[in-house]
């Protein structure tokens, strides 16, 4: 009942717009890798840089976009900033996208 009420309040058009915006953000390889890593637990920029293989400045810029979009949150831990996913739905979304990729790769014809 609450979901139906929320849909009425926001309208299906707005809901689709927000979903498309989230998917567009995840359509970047580095941001998707960041989200995949954060789905396994919180991490700082150094850990995320190592996990993605991207340059530290690039990781920081992508994290800023994800924070502004409300997909990740940051907290201070001493001098470090630690990032985490805002909610579990994002982990499941990333996991499902990667599962689709696994199926796509698995169904490709073998190379000659």
N, C-alpha and C positions, 0 to 999 in steps of 0.2 A: 504494500500500500504506500509506503514512504517513497519508493522509487517512482511509482506512478505520479504521486504528488509532485515530486521533484521534476519529473519530465514535463508536467503541465506548467510548472512555474518557470522553467527555463526554455521550454519549447524544443522540439526535436531539431530544428535548424541550428540553434546555438549548440546543442549537444554534438551534432555532426561537425560543426566548425571547430569545436574544442578538440574532438577526437582526431580530426584531420591535422590540426596543429601539432598535437602530441606525436602523431605518426611521422609528420614531416621532420620534427626534431630528431627522431630516432632513425631517420633515413640516412644519417651520416655515419660512416664506418667508425670513426673515433668516438662519437657520442654513444653509439650502440655498444662499443667495447667498454666504455666507462660504465654504462648502465648494467651491462652483464657482470662486470667485476663488482659493482656496488650491490648487485643482487645477492652476492655471497657474503656481504657484510661491509661495515663501514671501513673507510680507508682514507689516508691522506694523499696529497698530491704526489709525493715521491712514489708511493705504492702504486698509484694509478698510472703514473708515467711508465713505470716498469711493466705493469700489466698490459698497457696498450701499445707500447713501443713508440708512442708519439713524443714529440718534443714537449718539455715542461711548459713552455709558454702556450703551446697549442692546447694542452690538457687544461690549463688554467682558463683559457678563453672558452673552451667547450663547457667546463663546469659552471662558468658564469652564466652562459646561456641556459643551461639546465636549471640553475638556481632561479634565474629570473622567470622561467616558465613554471616554477613551482614543482619540478620533478625531483629535485634533490634538495636536501637541507644540509647546512654546515653548522658545526659547533666548534668552539675553541677547546683544545686540550693542551693546556700550557701554552707553548709557542706555536704548536701545530694547529692547523684547521683540518678537521675530520669531516668527511662527507658521507652521507647515507641517502638511500632512496626515501622519498617522502612516504610511500605506502607500498604494501605488498602487491597491489594490483600491477604496479610497474614491473616488478620482478617477473610476474606471470606473463605479462605482455611480451617482454624481451625473451623469456624462455620459449614462448609459443612461436615467436618470429624465428628463433634459431631452430626450433623443431621443424618448421616449414622448410627452412634452408637445408636441413639434414635430409628431408624427404626429397627435395628437389635435386640435391646432389646425388642421392642414392638412385634416382630414377633416370639419370643422364646415361646415354649410351656410352659404352667404353671407347676410349681413344684408340685410334689405329697406331 
